[in-house]
Amino acid sequence: MQSEDCLFCKIVRGEIPCAKVYETEEVLAFLDIAPAAPGHVVLVPKAHYPTLLEVPEDLGRALLGAVKQVGRAAMAALSATGFNVAVNTFESAGQVVFHAHIHVIPRQSGDGLSPWAGKPYDSNETMARLAASIRSRIAL
């Protein structure tokens, strides 16, 4: 299933060109047109799912396998010393295209890209309460 006006569905269908780096029956990976770093790859399921939360578990495993393969290949191609994996889920987290996707961003030591700044909890009790609240909402 695909969406008629989804940018990534159009790329999957070949209506919009891309610099493809990886493809299986379920997954397509291509270079990001506005990369955070050289070799920045976007991996998408070929089927349309608006966010990561809708992606079926078996497809999630295929996406993770693709992340590993693409990450290794990008590191080798760029002599990178690492890579980031990013998933922006919903607008407040930076999702712009509402088709589930994963970013693989090759990294070099000292490349100037900054991870987000963390802020410690105000107390261990606050952290424990939040952990308990999240834990209680996880469906097993």
Phi, psi and omega per residue, in radians:
M1 nan 2.328 3.105
Q2 -2.333 2.848 3.118
S3 -1.764 2.402 -3.109
E4 -1.080 -0.723 -3.044
D5 -1.869 0.240 3.100
C6 -1.377 2.244 3.140
L7 -0.971 -0.827 -3.095
F8 -1.230 -0.584 3.054
C9 -1.117 -0.667 3.092
K10 -1.121 -0.667 3.073
I11 -1.147 -0.783 3.122
V12 -1.019 -0.727 -3.135
R13 -1.327 -0.144 -3.135
G14 1.480 0.182 3.135
E15 -1.352 -0.443 3.069
I16 -2.140 2.256 -3.118
P17 -1.235 2.717 3.072
C18 -2.561 2.842 3.030
A19 -1.635 1.502 -3.043
K20 -1.206 2.395 3.072
V21 -2.109 -0.308 -3.070
Y22 -2.799 2.477 3.091
E23 -2.708 2.387 2.971
T24 -2.278 -3.041 3.075
E25 -1.089 -0.498 -3.027
E26 -1.863 -0.387 -2.948
V27 -2.302 2.500 3.010
L28 -2.235 2.391 3.092
A29 -2.251 2.389 -3.086
F30 -2.601 2.798 3.121
L31 -1.193 2.415 3.074
D32 -1.207 2.412 -3.115
I33 -1.359 -0.236 3.074
A34 -2.294 1.232 -2.968
P35 -1.214 2.514 2.993
A36 -1.247 -0.457 3.111
A37 -2.739 2.722 3.084
P38 -0.959 2.384 3.140
G39 1.519 0.087 3.114
H40 -1.073 2.090 -3.069
V41 -1.987 2.492 3.028
V42 -1.913 2.215 3.086
L43 -1.901 2.277 -3.133
V44 -2.263 2.529 2.921
P45 -1.235 2.518 3.124
K46 -1.195 -0.526 3.051
A47 -1.410 2.616 -3.088
H48 -1.486 2.110 2.987
Y49 -2.340 2.181 -3.036
P50 -1.038 -0.688 3.138
T51 -2.437 2.989 3.101
L52 -1.020 -0.510 -3.099
L53 -1.137 -0.413 3.136
E54 -1.610 -0.177 -3.088
V55 -1.215 2.193 3.099
P56 -1.072 2.640 -3.079
E57 -0.968 -0.770 -3.106
D58 -1.134 -0.644 3.081
L59 -1.227 -0.605 3.047
G60 -1.033 -0.702 3.091
R61 -1.130 -0.701 3.104
A62 -1.124 -0.699 3.101
L63 -1.121 -0.746 3.120
L64 -1.111 -0.706 3.071
G65 -1.050 -0.710 3.113
A66 -1.153 -0.702 3.100
V67 -1.012 -0.776 -3.129
K68 -1.110 -0.791 -3.135
Q69 -1.147 -0.806 -3.128
V70 -1.169 -0.722 3.116
G71 -1.034 -0.814 3.109
R72 -1.065 -0.802 -3.091
A73 -1.145 -0.731 3.140
A74 -1.141 -0.723 3.098
M75 -1.051 -0.784 -3.133
A76 -1.139 -0.762 -3.091
A77 -1.142 -0.563 -3.059
L78 -1.875 0.070 -3.008
S79 0.895 0.671 -3.137
A80 -1.289 2.695 -3.141
T81 -1.754 -0.014 3.122
G82 3.132 -3.107 3.029
F83 -2.720 2.657 3.039
N84 -1.741 2.587 2.994
V85 -2.046 2.200 -3.107
A86 -2.303 2.419 3.041
V87 -2.298 2.066 3.084
N88 -1.723 2.054 -3.073
T89 -2.042 1.959 -3.089
F90 1.411 2.770 -3.021
E91 -1.004 -0.733 -3.100
S92 -1.117 -0.343 3.109
A93 -1.715 0.081 3.072
G94 1.749 0.108 3.117
Q95 -1.237 2.207 -3.129
V96 -1.889 -0.756 3.102
V97 -1.733 2.103 -3.071
F98 -1.562 1.117 2.985
H99 -2.436 2.102 -3.083
A100 -0.851 2.378 3.115
H101 -2.756 2.759 -3.116
I102 -2.210 2.334 3.083
H103 -1.691 2.366 2.980
V104 -2.059 2.041 -3.037
I105 -2.089 1.855 3.114
P106 -1.088 2.525 -3.085
R107 -2.253 2.641 3.029
Q108 -2.153 2.545 3.032
S109 -1.010 2.294 3.103
G110 1.289 0.368 -3.092
D111 -1.342 -0.085 3.074
G112 1.527 -0.132 3.070
L113 -1.357 2.298 -3.081
S114 -1.855 2.297 2.964
P115 -1.259 2.912 -3.132
W116 -1.142 2.664 3.122
A117 -1.468 2.209 3.113
G118 -1.528 2.646 3.051
K119 -2.198 2.233 3.139
P120 -1.186 2.706 3.042
Y121 -1.143 2.711 -3.124
D122 -1.244 -0.339 3.082
S123 -2.831 2.826 3.054
N124 -1.133 -0.546 3.132
E125 -1.151 -0.761 3.096
T126 -1.042 -0.792 3.133
M127 -1.092 -0.749 -3.141
A128 -1.122 -0.719 3.118
R129 -1.101 -0.763 -3.139
L130 -1.141 -0.750 3.103
A131 -1.035 -0.764 3.135
A132 -1.126 -0.697 3.134
S133 -1.114 -0.777 3.118
I134 -1.142 -0.838 -3.108
R135 -0.984 -0.698 -3.101
S136 -1.207 -0.279 -3.115
R137 -1.780 0.007 3.128
I138 -1.471 2.122 3.120
A139 -1.473 2.121 3.133
L140 -1.740 nan nan
